Amino acid sequence: MSGIPVGYVTVNERLKAALDRWPDLRVVEIPFEIHEIAGETMLWTAVYVYPTPDETRPIRGSVLEPIRPERHPLHHSELMTGYTSALGRALGY
C-alpha cells in the first residue's frame, strides 16, 4: 500500500483529465504570501483555473503550507508543494 487513500486522484491525474476535457485550460498562479499563525510561519498559495478562454469566473484553489524546512520531506520545497496542492484543490472542485 502506497499510503494514498483509496479513491484519491493525484494532481497529475486531475490535470490530465481536465486537459482532456478542456484542452485550452489555463492555470494562473497568484503571488504567494507569508503569514504568521499561532507562532508558526505559513506559506499561502493559490491558483485560478480557467477551463476555457472565454471563462470569466475562474475556479480558485488555495492552501496554507507550513514552512518547516527541517521537517519537510522535500526540504525547502514548500512553494512547489503549495502550488501543486492549490492546483489539486481547484481541479477537484
HELIX and SHEET records of a PDB file:
HELIX    1   1 VAL A   11  ARG A   21  1                                  11    
HELIX    2   2 GLU A   78  GLY A   92  1                                  15    
SHEET    1   A 3 ARG A  26  ILE A  37  0                                        
SHEET    2   A 3 GLU A  40  TYR A  50 -1                                        
SHEET    3   A 3 ILE A  59  PRO A  66 -1                                        
END                                                                             
